Amino acid sequence: MLRVGILGGGQLGRMLLQVGANYPVETFVLENDDDCPAAHLCHHFIKGDIRNFDDVYNFGKGLDALTIEIESVNEDALEKLETEGVKIYPKSAALRTIKNKITQKQFYTANSIPTVEFLVTQNRDDLRSKDHFLPAVHKIGTGGYDGRGVQLLHKKEDLEKGFDAPGVLEKMITVDREIALLVAISDASSVSRATSKGIRPAGVLHGVGPMTIA
């Protein structure tokens, strides 16, 4: 039986475990909260910090595969585990790119992937010099999720609400819908799930089911 670990024990981890119950896998969860949503659905719960190198490395070194339910994990430990034969999903190199909004946007640009026009900012003083770019959305480079680490900047006075840390300043646009595509990849093939669309009344995502893209 495969031994599979999940870094993080939140709602996404719980949902993953619910699906995983249909497969012959022994599940492990690393999380620092004993009462997290995933704690009571896994076979083995280990209390620890998903951002700590030693906790992540020691958790993963006896497993066949390891995945995450949130990006704020220690990718150095994942990289070491990869070199030792543990299968990591997503790979540590991909995680390094996606967990930082600056490297995300630079990856899009380098690979000709359409994205909203943006500027990189290093601190609040740098941000203040970008008032010509307003209205815009300021996003902190690392650590933000679910609306955290995001500020809407409509006018020059709003610049003081921006972050005094590296981030990206995106042109403010009107979003008609959000499209999601789930792709499962094996060594030999890939399978994609039907796209779905979502709308965000009051900034909260509401899924509205499968859709087609015209």
Salt bridges, closest charged atoms under 4 A:
GLU26 OE1 - ARG3 NH1 3.72
GLU26 OE2 - HIS44 NE2 2.53
ASP34 OD2 - LYS47 NZ 3.24
ASP49 OD1 - ARG51 NE 3.28
GLU75 OE2 - ARG96 NH1 3.51
GLU75 OE1 - LYS99 NZ 2.79
ASP76 OD1 - ARG96 NH2 2.63
GLU79 OE1 - ARG96 NH2 3.21
GLU84 OE2 - LYS80 NZ 3.29
ASP125 OD1 - ARG128 NH1 2.32
ASP126 OD1 - LYS130 NZ 2.42
ASP158 OD1 - LYS155 NZ 3.47
ASP158 OD1 - LYS161 NZ 3.93
GLU160 OE2 - ARG128 NE 2.85
GLU170 OE2 - LYS105 NZ 2.92
GLU170 OE1 - LYS139 NZ 3.06
ASP176 OD2 - ARG177 NE 3.55
GLU178 OE1 - ARG200 NE 2.95
